[in-house]
Each structure stands twice: as structure tokens, then as C-alpha cells.
Amino acid sequence: MPELTVGKFFEDKKDVFDLTLLNSPAGLKKTITNSEIHRPGLALTGFFERFPAKRAQILGETEMTYLNRLGKEMLIATADRLFAANVPLLITSKGITPPLSFLSVADKHETAIFSSRLSTSELTNRLSAVLDLIFAPSIMVHGTLVDVYGVGLLYTGKSGIGKSEIALDLVERGHRLVADDVIKIIRKAPDLIVGTGAELLGHHMEIRGIGIIDIERLFGIRSIRLQKRIEVEVHLAEWSETLDYERLGIDDTMTTVLGVTIPQVNVPLSPGKNITVISEVIAMNHMLKVYGENSAADFSRKLAQRMQRQSMTKDYLEADYE
């Protein structure tokens, strides 16, 4: 699980959240360890049972109005219990500044307090989205990711099998490269994985015999994408006489990436096989399935109906002695 220091968060996101540090910078060394956020309304009233202290804390106008009505001793006691729980940071919305005694207690416990000019709801939504992205599960895989007709195809297979060459051919036909060689896959939702390239590699590609090429410079800005949802894995392997390959496509093969299940298409490679056109067909066929059309299942159903009609006709004619 990644960890994010409060100082790094402030440095990177202060403009996104319009943040101002209200107290000592000593609290910037603390770490944010998860993507959860919390509004400690009950805790301010003294109920600390099951208080989620490891979450980022947000105080809205309602909580601040309550704190400002407390006497100084009660305010200090409440703040002391809150910050003694070792919360990572606290942000107030609408540019509200807490009382000085509240800030002093936060300094004693070395907890950073920020003020944001955003409304409470907007601050909550933005912070949740940013932290979800930072702490989203991710892996690095070897492959090539291409946007083909709006479908994210992740090409996998052993090194040298031809993934980059297929992507290059697809780009030349007007499709868009997301990343080659090293793909960072992030699970942004329970059923959604998104792929992007390594920051250092960008949209460069290695073509054996030529070397490193820059797809964006060669084919223009329309030939690339920064990220794309991964919808189908296309696994490339050399043709083998001993293996049985799917002929009808009735039984879908599935694979799991970061807990998300996606279709997997196993494509055997042989001389003269046009993988580029096959890739376009894979993308279009996937979209048909998304819209509820399954060509293989429809063909199988029509074939079964035809065979049943032929069998019934044969039985009828065999019983006809005219």
C-alpha cells in the first residue's frame, strides 16, 4: 500500500484544493495511508468510539459553527482528544479559519491544518477522487495497449512475438497507441481497469531492426492516448499443431487483472496471418457483445434450429407412403 506524506500532498495538490496551511509545518511530515475521508461531527461532541483516526478529516461550516460556540476550555479539551488520536491532517472548507486555541492544540500534536476555499461538498468530492486515484491498486505488466475503434486491446505474449509491430500497423491504419512495452494498470473501480504508459517511456516504441521511434512525432497527436480502459486481452502465441484453438467462439475465455474479469482472445501466429485486421475484428466483435449481439451464439442457435427442422422433415417424409 503506498504512503503519501502530508507535505507531498500539499505541494502537489494545493492549487487543486486551493489550500492554505494555517499552523506549523511540523505536521507536514505525517503520512496519509489510505483513501478514506471523514467528517468528525460525532467526535467533536465527545463520542470517540470507533473513531476512524487514520482518515483525512474535513470540517465544514456546520462543524466549525459548533466549535466556535464552545467555551475555550471545552474547545481545547475537544481539540486535544481529536488530535491525540493522531489524525494525518485536517482541512476546513469555505476558507474558514479555526480559533487560535484549536490551532495551538494541533501544533502540540504536530498535525497540519489546512483551509480550502472550496465548498464542503466540492472539497469532499475532489479529495475522495484524488485519494482514490493515488491509493488505487496498480500493477506493471509487459505488453502493448492500443485503442482500436474505442476498445482498449491489451496485447500480451513473450518478448519478440510482435506486439509492437502489430501496434505500429494499427497506428498506421488510424488507431491510437496508449503505451508500449511497460503498461501501468490501475483499478479505478470494482469493474474498471485503466492502462497508461510509464512516464519515462511516453509514447516511444522499440522496433527490432530499427530501434526506438517516437509515435507522436511520426504520426501526430491523434495517434496517441494518455490512458485507456482495458476491455480485452489479446494473447499472442506461436502456432502449435498440438493445441486446440477456439473455432466457433461460443465459449468465452476470461482472465482476471487486479480482480477485474475481462475477455481474453488467444491468437495463434503463423506466416501470412493478418493480425491487424483480426485485431479490428476483435474490437468490433467485442462492441457487438456489449450491445447484446453474439455472432457465434446466434450462428449456433440458427444451426441447431436448421438441424431440428431437417430432422423433423426427414421423419415426416419417411412416414409418407404415397
N, C-alpha and C positions, 0 to 999 in steps of 0.2 A: 504494500500500500504506500503510495507516495506521500511525502510530507511537504508542507508549504509553510515557510516562515511568514509571520505577520509582516515583517519588513519587506519581503519579496512581494507579497500580495499588495501592500501599499504602493510600492514602487511601480508595479506593473499595471495596477487597476485603479489608481487614484483618479484618473481622468474619466474612466468608465462610470465610477460611482460618485464623482465629484466629492472626494474625501478630503477632510482636514483633520490632522492629528491634534487632539485637544490637550494631551498631557505629555508626560515624559516619554522619550523614545526608548526607555528601558524595556518596555513591553514588546518592542518590535522583534525581539529575539525568540519569542514564543512561537510555537508551531501550530498550524491548523492541520488536523489529522483526518478529517472526514468532510463530506459534502453537506452535512445536515446543518440547518439553521434553526434558531429557536427564539421565541419572544417570551421572556421570563415574567409574564404577568403574575402568575401564582407565586413565584419565588419572591417577588417584591412584597407580597403580603405576608411572607413568613413561611410559606409551605414549600419546603425544600426536598420533600420525599420524592425520590425518582427524578431528581433534577438533572437534565442532560447537560452536564458541565462542559463536556468536550466539544459542544457545538458552538458555532459562531452565534453571538447574541445580538438581537436587534431590539431597540427600544423605540416605539412610535410615540406619537403625540399623547395618546391615552396614558401610557406608562409614565411619561415624563410629567404629565399633569398630576398624576398620583404622587410621584416623588416630591414635586415642588410643594405639595400640601403637607408633607411630613415635617415634624419638628426636627431641629438639627441633630439631636441625639438619636432619634429614631432613624433618620436618614443615614447617619454614619453606621449605625448598627446593621441596617438593611444592606448597605453597600459592602460592609465588611463580610457578611455572610455570603453575599453574591460572589465577591472576588476571591474569597478564601477557597471557594470551590475550584479555583484555577481555570476559569474560562479563558479561551485563547484570545478573544478580542470582543469588543462591544461597539456597535455602531448605532448612533441616533439618527433618525430621519428628519426631513424638513429643516435642516440646518439648526436644530435645537441644541443648545449647549447646557449640559447638566450643571448643577450647583458646584461651586468650588470644593466644598467638603466632599462631594461624591468623587470628584477628580482626584483629590488628595488620597482617598482610600484606595483608589485604583492604582495610584503611584506606589503606595505602600506594598501592594501585591504585584507590582510590575506587570500590570495589564493595560494594554493600549486601548484608548477610547477615541473613536473617530466620529466626526459629524458629516453627514451627507445631505446635500440639498434635495435629493430625490424624495418623493413621497414614500410612505411606508410600504404601500403595495408594490410600487415600482422597484424600490430597493430590494424588497424580498424576492420578487421575481427575477431580477437581474442577478442577485447574489446566488440564488439557488441554481440558475442556469450556468453561471461561471464555475461554481464549485463542482457541479455535476460533471462538467466537461473536464476539469482538472483531475478529478478523482475517478473518472470513468475507467473501467477495466480496459487494458490495451495489451497487444502483443505485436511483435515484429515478425513478419514472415517473408520468405523468399518467393518472389513471384512478380507478376505484371498485372496492373489493373487498368482496364480500358473502359470508357463509356461508349457502348455500341447501341445506337438508337435509344439512348436514355437508360439502358440497362447496364449495371456495373458488372462486368465479367472479370473475375479474378483467375488469371492463368497460373497454374502450378505445374510442377514437374521438375525432373532433375536438371541440374545445370547443363546448359548446352543443348537442350531439347528443341529450342527455337521460339521461346516465349517472346523475346524482344523482337525477333523478325516478324512474328505474327502481328504484334502491336504496331510495328512500323508500317506494315502493309495496311492495317486498319486505319491508321492516321492518314496515310496517303489517300485513302478512299473517303476521307471526310469525318472519321470518328475521332474521339478525343482521348489522349493519354492522361492518366491520373498520376501513375508512378511506375517505375520500372526497377527491378532488382530487389529493393527493400521496401516493403509495404508496412506502414503502421496502421493497425486495425484497432478501432475504438468502438466499444459497445456504448452507444448513446441512449439506448432504450432497451427494454427487455427483449424486443424482437428486431432490433435495428443495429447493424454494424456498418461503420463507415471507414473507408480506407483513404489514406493520404500518403504522400511521399516523405522520405527523410529530408529534413531541412537542408542538409549539405548537398544531397544529390539533385534536388529540384526536379526538373523535367529532362535531365540528361539520360542518355541511353547508351549502353555498350553494345556495339555490333561487331561480332568477331570478324576479323579481317579488315575492318575499317577503324575501329576504335571508339572513342567517346564522341557522341554527337549531341547537340542541343536541339531538341524537338521544337521548342518555342521559337528559336531563331530561324530554323529551317522552314517550318510550316506556318508560323504565325500564331498569334494569341488564341485564335479559335480552335487550335489543335490540342489544347490542354485544358485540364480542370484541376483545381486545387484539391478537391476531395469528391468522393462519390460513394453512395450507398452500395454495398456489395450484395448482389442479388443471386448470382450463380457462380459456382466454382467450375472452371473448365480445366480438368486434369489431363495433361498431355503425357502420353507414353508411347514407346515404340511398339509397332505391330508385333503381335505374337501369335503363332499358329496354335498354341496350346490353350489360349484363353478364349472364353465365350463372351462375345460382346453383345450388348443390347441391340436387338434388331427392330422391335416394334415401338419401344419407348413407353410401354404400358406401366411397367414398374419403375417408379421414380427412385433414383438413388439420392440419398440425402447425406449431408455432412454437417458437423457442428463446429462452429467457431465462436469462442468466448460464450458458450451456452446458447448461441443463436443457431437454429437449424435452417440451412439453405440448400437448394438443389445442387447436386454435383453431376456434371456431364463428363464421362470418361471418353476421350477422343484418341483412338489409336492412329499413329502417324505412319504413313507409307509414302514412297515416292509418287509424285504427281497429285497428291491429295490437296485440294484447295481449302486449307483451314480457314482462310479469311472469309470466304463465302459461308462456310459451315458456321463460323462464329456469328455472322449476321443472322443466319437461320436460328441459331440457338437463342439469340436475343429476341427475335420476333416471336419465336415459339413460346418463350417464357412469358411475353406480354399477352399472348393469346390465352395462356393458362391463367394469368392474373385476371383477365376479363371473363373467365369461366369457360373457355373453349379448349378442349383437349383433343387434338387431331388423332392421336394414337388410340385413345379410348373411343372416339367416335367411329374410327375405322373398325376397331374390334367389335363394336356393337352392331354396325351395319353388316359385317361379315357373318356374325352369329345369326342375325335375322335372315340373311340370304340363305345360309345353310339350313336353317329351320324350315324356310319356305320350300327349298328344294326337296328336303326330306318329306314334307307333307305332300308335295305334288307327286313324288315318286310312289308313296304309299297309296295315294288315290288312284293313280294310273294302274298300279299293279292289281287293284281290286276291280278294275273296269274290264269286263269280258266282252264288250261289244266289238 
